Amino acid sequence: MSYDIYFLRRRNGQSWDEVLEAMEAADDSAPIPARLLDAWGRIVPQARALLGEVDITEYEQESRDLSHSGTGIDLSVFGDEVSITVPYWHAGDNAAVVLGKVFALSAIVEKETGLTAYDPQVERPLAEASPQGVIGLMSRTTEDLRSRYGGWPPGNGGTSETPGRLFAACRSRA
């Protein structure tokens, strides 16, 4: 299970539900469009500056993937689809740090692709989502999974910083 962010293009008059339906119907086995390949080249160095060491996987012209092992953040491009996922490993202050990085990475992707980051968990563009609400949702879901699966997930670090300050600092770096 993961917290997901989709990057979408919404036309005038089109609802977010219509955009999501079109995304689901799209052929993600098609080659990545040149505009997204160009954007990928600009995104990767910025993502490295934000996250540190990342693993990059490129499969011909069909997919690109950037993964950060410390947080589980994963940025993927399949055909014309772009998304960020982060597993439900994080709660409290740690969730604030990780989601701050997700918001900052999302801002980079938006800037470089011209697409809008959409948060399907709260059913609105990420820019309209409440940071504290997103942190709370991540934390509650993680804690629920931990209670169901006993000690899951495997070890992840925490921080003593305040969630709001960390979230704002990470978001402002983008």
Buried (B, 14 or more C-beta within 10 A) or exposed (E): EBBBBBBBEBEEEEEBEEBBEBBEEEEBEEEBEEEBBEBBEBBBEBBBEBBEEBEEEBEEEBBBBBBBEEBBBBBBBBBBBBBBBBBBBBBBBBBBBBBBBBBBBBBBBBBBBEBBBBBBBBEEBBEEBEBEEBBBBBBEBBBEBBEEEEEEBEEBEEEEBEBEEBBBBBBEBB
